[in-house]
Amino acid sequence: MTTSHFHSRPSRRRALLGLLAGAAAFATFLALQGHAQSFGRAEPAVAVPPPALDETPGARTETAVFAGGCFWGVQGVFQHVRGVSRAVSGYDGGSADTAQYETVSSGKTGHAESVQITFDPSQVSYGALLQIFFSVAHNPTELDRQGPDSGTQYRSAIFPANAEQKRVAQAYIAQLDAAHVYPRPIVTRIEDKTRFYPAEAYHQDFLARHPSYPYIAINDMPKLDALKRMFPARYRNDPVLVGGN
């Protein structure tokens, strides 16, 4: 492991990047265990109904791109969903020349930390992925933030691959808002004409590789527990990893 990222205050994040370089990484992780409260708290999962409108099964393989705060946790959730063959952390909503972690972290590039999901619609539909996204992967009522992370790069967003995905996502947001399943309105944005750029290698599979890292243990491991509890038929015990299983 070479480095990591921290999501609260930019100055503290940069300091931690230095601390986590090289052989000092694991010693730093242990030292941080005593300060776990600085890494925020878990967002509560919410039981939501399935979409009334879903995609018509067609291609054997599709992709979906969701943004819901730190990509570590969102990637970790979808890596455990049956029918998903790949989930990659990355950036969407901005241009290629600014699709790097340190630049995106400024909040000025237009990018959102995102996850590109490759899935088999005969096993898990786009609507089922949306249900998991809105239920356990993040809180869709937080504007430009998620848990301890703030900034437009942590916004809730959907980047549809085609017109049908856009139609299903729009209808589902309207359905959930009408049902008042959350105490506040959904702020998830549907963004068109964008391109996904994979994140740096050290961000991939971060939850699977570092489940006891304080940020992961506090903010993201509860999401996996909620996925297993609320969607037992869709949960797979062994994640599909970018780096291989």
C-alpha positions as CSV (number, residue, x, y, z in Angstrom):
1,M,0.0,0.0,0.0
2,T,1.4,3.4,-0.9
3,T,-1.1,6.0,0.1
4,S,-4.7,6.7,1.1
5,H,-7.1,9.6,1.4
6,F,-9.0,11.4,4.2
7,H,-12.2,13.2,3.5
8,S,-12.9,15.8,6.2
9,R,-10.6,18.8,6.2
10,P,-8.3,19.2,3.1
11,S,-5.3,20.1,5.2
12,R,-5.7,17.1,7.4
13,R,-6.2,14.9,4.3
14,R,-3.0,16.1,2.8
15,A,-1.1,15.5,6.0
16,L,-2.5,12.0,6.2
17,L,-1.4,11.3,2.7
18,G,2.1,11.9,3.7
19,L,1.8,9.9,6.9
20,L,0.4,6.9,5.0
21,A,3.3,6.7,2.5
22,G,5.5,3.7,2.5
23,A,6.2,1.4,5.5
24,A,4.6,3.9,8.0
25,A,1.1,3.1,6.7
26,F,0.1,0.3,9.1
27,A,1.6,2.0,12.1
28,T,-0.4,5.1,11.2
29,F,-3.6,3.1,10.9
30,L,-3.1,1.7,14.4
31,A,-2.4,5.1,15.8
32,L,-5.6,6.4,14.2
33,Q,-7.7,3.8,15.8
34,G,-7.7,5.9,19.0
35,H,-9.2,8.8,17.1
36,A,-11.9,7.0,15.1
37,Q,-14.5,9.6,16.1
38,S,-12.9,12.1,13.7
39,F,-14.0,9.9,10.8
40,G,-17.7,10.7,11.2
41,R,-20.5,8.2,11.6
42,A,-22.4,5.7,9.5
43,E,-25.4,7.0,7.4
44,P,-28.5,4.9,8.4
45,A,-29.9,2.6,5.8
46,V,-33.5,3.2,4.7
47,A,-35.9,0.5,3.4
48,V,-37.3,1.7,0.1
49,P,-39.7,0.0,-2.3
50,P,-38.4,-1.3,-5.6
51,P,-38.9,0.8,-8.7
52,A,-42.4,0.7,-10.3
53,L,-40.7,1.3,-13.6
54,D,-37.6,-0.7,-14.6
55,E,-35.4,-1.2,-17.7
56,T,-36.5,-3.7,-20.3
57,P,-33.8,-6.5,-20.3
58,G,-31.8,-6.4,-23.5
59,A,-28.0,-6.6,-23.6
60,R,-26.2,-9.3,-21.7
61,T,-23.9,-6.7,-20.1
62,E,-24.6,-3.1,-19.1
63,T,-22.9,-0.4,-17.2
64,A,-24.2,2.1,-14.6
65,V,-22.5,5.0,-12.9
66,F,-23.5,6.2,-9.5
67,A,-22.0,8.9,-7.2
68,G,-22.8,8.8,-3.5
69,G,-20.0,10.3,-1.5
70,C,-16.6,8.6,-1.0
71,F,-16.2,6.0,-3.7
72,W,-14.6,3.5,-1.3
73,G,-17.9,2.6,0.3
74,V,-20.1,2.7,-2.8
75,Q,-17.6,0.5,-4.7
76,G,-17.5,-1.9,-1.7
77,V,-21.3,-2.2,-1.6
78,F,-21.7,-3.0,-5.3
79,Q,-18.8,-5.4,-5.3
80,H,-21.0,-7.6,-3.1
81,V,-24.1,-7.6,-5.3
82,R,-24.9,-10.7,-7.3
83,G,-25.0,-10.1,-11.0
84,V,-22.3,-7.4,-10.8
85,S,-19.1,-8.5,-12.6
86,R,-17.0,-5.3,-12.0
87,A,-17.2,-2.1,-9.9
88,V,-14.6,0.5,-10.4
89,S,-13.9,3.7,-8.4
90,G,-13.4,6.8,-10.5
91,Y,-14.5,10.3,-11.4
92,D,-17.4,11.5,-13.6
93,G,-18.8,14.9,-14.4
94,G,-15.6,16.7,-15.5
95,S,-12.9,16.6,-18.1
96,A,-10.0,14.2,-18.6
97,D,-7.3,16.7,-17.7
98,T,-8.6,17.1,-14.2
99,A,-9.6,13.5,-13.4
100,Q,-7.0,13.0,-10.7
101,Y,-7.6,12.6,-7.0
102,E,-5.7,15.7,-5.8
103,T,-7.3,17.9,-8.4
104,V,-10.8,16.5,-7.9
105,S,-10.4,17.0,-4.1
106,S,-10.4,20.8,-4.7
107,G,-14.1,20.5,-5.5
108,K,-13.6,22.8,-8.5
109,T,-13.3,20.3,-11.4
110,G,-17.0,19.3,-11.8
111,H,-16.2,15.7,-11.1
112,A,-17.9,13.5,-8.5
113,E,-16.3,10.5,-6.9
114,S,-18.2,7.8,-8.7
115,V,-18.4,4.1,-9.3
116,Q,-18.9,2.4,-12.7
117,I,-20.8,-0.9,-12.3
118,T,-20.7,-3.6,-14.9
119,F,-23.7,-5.9,-14.5
120,D,-25.8,-8.7,-16.1
121,P,-29.4,-7.4,-16.3
122,S,-30.7,-11.0,-16.4
123,Q,-29.4,-11.4,-12.9
124,V,-29.8,-7.9,-11.4
125,S,-31.7,-5.1,-13.2
126,Y,-30.8,-1.5,-13.4
127,G,-33.8,-0.7,-11.1
128,A,-32.5,-3.2,-8.5
129,L,-29.2,-1.4,-8.5
130,L,-30.9,1.9,-8.0
131,Q,-32.9,0.5,-5.1
132,I,-29.6,-0.6,-3.4
133,F,-28.0,2.8,-4.2
134,F,-30.9,4.7,-2.6
135,S,-31.3,2.3,0.3
136,V,-27.9,1.3,1.6
137,A,-25.1,2.8,-0.5
138,H,-25.6,6.4,0.5
139,N,-28.0,9.1,1.8
140,P,-29.7,10.8,-1.2
141,T,-31.0,13.7,0.8
142,E,-27.6,15.3,1.6
143,L,-26.7,18.1,-0.7
144,D,-23.0,18.2,-1.8
145,R,-21.9,16.1,1.1
146,Q,-22.1,12.6,2.6
147,G,-21.4,11.8,6.2
148,P,-18.1,13.6,7.2
149,D,-17.3,14.5,3.6
150,S,-18.4,17.8,2.0
151,G,-18.0,19.4,-1.4
152,T,-19.5,19.0,-4.8
153,Q,-17.2,16.0,-5.5
154,Y,-19.2,14.1,-2.9
155,R,-22.6,14.9,-4.4
156,S,-25.3,12.4,-5.0
157,A,-25.6,11.8,-8.7
158,I,-26.6,9.3,-11.4
159,F,-24.9,9.3,-14.8
160,P,-27.2,7.4,-17.1
161,A,-25.7,5.4,-19.9
162,N,-28.7,5.8,-22.2
163,A,-32.2,7.3,-22.4
164,E,-33.9,4.3,-20.8
165,Q,-31.6,4.4,-17.7
166,K,-32.4,8.2,-17.4
167,R,-36.1,7.5,-17.7
168,V,-36.0,4.8,-15.0
169,A,-33.9,6.9,-12.6
170,Q,-36.2,10.0,-13.0
171,A,-39.3,7.9,-12.4
172,Y,-37.8,6.2,-9.3
173,I,-36.7,9.5,-7.7
174,A,-40.3,10.8,-8.3
175,Q,-41.7,7.6,-6.8
176,L,-39.6,7.8,-3.7
177,D,-40.3,11.5,-3.1
178,A,-44.0,10.9,-3.5
179,A,-43.9,8.1,-1.0
180,H,-42.0,10.3,1.5
181,V,-39.7,7.5,2.5
182,Y,-37.1,10.0,3.6
183,P,-37.6,12.9,6.1
184,R,-36.2,15.3,3.4
185,P,-36.4,15.6,-0.4
186,I,-34.0,13.7,-2.6
187,V,-31.3,15.9,-4.0
188,T,-29.7,13.3,-6.4
189,R,-28.8,14.9,-9.7
190,I,-29.2,13.1,-13.0
191,E,-26.3,14.3,-15.2
192,D,-26.1,13.7,-19.0
193,K,-23.2,13.7,-21.5
194,T,-20.5,12.8,-19.1
195,R,-17.5,10.4,-19.2
196,F,-16.2,8.1,-16.5
197,Y,-12.5,8.1,-15.6
198,P,-11.1,5.3,-13.4
199,A,-9.4,6.4,-10.2
200,E,-5.8,5.7,-9.2
201,A,-4.9,2.1,-8.4
202,Y,-4.5,2.7,-4.7
203,H,-8.2,3.7,-4.4
204,Q,-9.5,0.4,-6.0
205,D,-10.8,-2.3,-3.7
206,F,-10.0,-0.1,-0.7
207,L,-12.8,-1.4,1.5
208,A,-11.9,-5.0,0.8
209,R,-8.2,-4.5,1.4
210,H,-8.6,-2.3,4.5
211,P,-11.8,-3.2,6.4
212,S,-10.5,-2.1,9.8
213,Y,-9.3,1.3,8.6
214,P,-11.2,3.8,10.8
215,Y,-13.0,5.6,8.0
216,I,-14.1,2.3,6.5
217,A,-15.0,0.6,9.8
218,I,-17.2,3.6,10.8
219,N,-18.8,4.8,7.6
220,D,-18.8,1.9,5.2
221,M,-18.8,-1.6,6.9
222,P,-22.3,-0.8,8.2
223,K,-23.4,-0.5,4.6
224,L,-22.3,-4.1,3.9
225,D,-24.2,-5.2,7.0
226,A,-27.3,-3.4,5.7
227,L,-26.9,-4.9,2.2
228,K,-26.7,-8.4,3.7
229,R,-29.6,-7.9,6.0
230,M,-32.0,-6.0,3.7
231,F,-31.1,-7.7,0.4
232,P,-30.1,-11.2,1.4
233,A,-30.9,-12.7,-2.1
234,R,-28.8,-10.1,-3.8
235,Y,-25.8,-10.3,-1.4
236,R,-22.7,-12.2,-2.5
237,N,-20.1,-13.0,0.2
238,D,-17.0,-12.8,-2.0
239,P,-16.6,-9.4,-3.7
240,V,-15.6,-9.0,-7.3
241,L,-12.4,-7.1,-7.1
242,V,-10.7,-4.8,-9.6
243,G,-7.4,-6.3,-8.6
244,G,-8.7,-9.9,-9.0
245,N,-10.0,-12.3,-6.4
